[in-house]
Amino acid sequence: MTPAKRRRRWPLAVLGLLLGVVAAWVGVAAAVYSPEYVRRVLLWRESDIGDYLHHFPQRSLDPSPVPSPFEQANDEQRVRAVFEGALAVDDLEAFLADAGTQALVVLKNDAVLYERYFNGIQRDSLLTSFSVAKSVASTLIGIAVDEQLIHGIDDPITDYLPELAERDGRFAQITIRHLLLMASGLDYQETRWALFNGDDALTTYYPDQRALALERARVVAPPGEYFDYNKYHPQLLGMILERATGMSVADYLQSRLWDPVGMEYGGAWALDSEASGFEKMEAGLNARALDFAKLGRLFLHDGSQGGTQVVSATWVREATGPSEALLRPDHYRDEFGRSVFNDGAGYYSLMWYG
């Protein structure tokens, strides 16, 4: 073989070796986790609105039998002037469209002052909640407490998930409150060196989220010491809701929140997979913008809608209000928390930002 031919074959040999290593790496990941999980990570990559609307299976939600639409009190000019002044922009609608906004609804006294949709979204378009789903999960916990299906949020999570204590006795020190506060002491590392084993990818794409949370959640610190954003928390809360109520999370939402609040449209909650059928607790609730606004209206009225107390006023105050510990900047030990809540400028309560 001539030197020239050897030089030409060398890059091909290196490329072949690299492809072999990648193939072996993907094969090991598929064997350790599941082929479906690996496929999702490689094809769907970082999660976006399309995942929760189109990729995941859904559990549907029906319109309320007694819808409660907002009154209309159009005052777009005033709203536009306020926002343009606060944002220092000349054209609110252009700013919102360029920022990727899908919908903006502004309410006052239960009436719509401003309602606009952008980037191909219309009034009846389904929108993905992302982390608003966590606030909904928190509200369902509050309703279950009101109904005495859950004794209280200071119950150890092992009262409802005893298999965790069998794996590590320290789980018995973690309460439902700790999960709601994102202060459980459970380990959570968004990314790790091998791509497939980062907690963000696992809690987003693993096709059996119940098994994942029960088997992978790991105690690394005493509960209550610090805030650490962790998507195992809503998963564990979803399982607690299932076991306490005897219903799927979406079915409990339909009967206890969606119907009495008067949602005008249907919706859906994305599931981890058809086989598992567990709601994507951290992000996957899909609804219309006006119906998301009804959750805000409910909390502005201390949990009451049309004379019906959907969730107790006590819960609303506790879920959204601060405590001395939550106002300490050192409670938010990670970079994300420090940058947002510096010097007590904000807090994270029971899955609500304040």
Secondary structure, 3 states (H helix, E strand, C coil): CCHHHHHHHHHHHHHHHHHHHHHHHHHHHHHHCCHHHHHHHHHHCCCCHHHHHHHCCEEEECCCCCCCCCEECCCHHHHHHHHHHHHCCCCHHHHHHHCCCCEEEEEECCEEEEEEECCCCCCCCCEECCCHHHHHHHHHHHHHHHCCCCCCCCCEHHHCCHHHHHHCHHHHHCEHHHHHCCCCCECCCCCCCCCCCCHHHHHHHCCCHHHHHHHHCCECCCCCCCCCCCCHHHHHHHHHHHHHHCCCHHHHHHHHHHHHHCCCCCEEEEECCCCCCCECCCCCEEECHHHHHHHHHHHHCCCEECCEECCCHHHHHHHHCCCCHHHCHHHCCCHHHHHHCHHHCCCECCCCEC
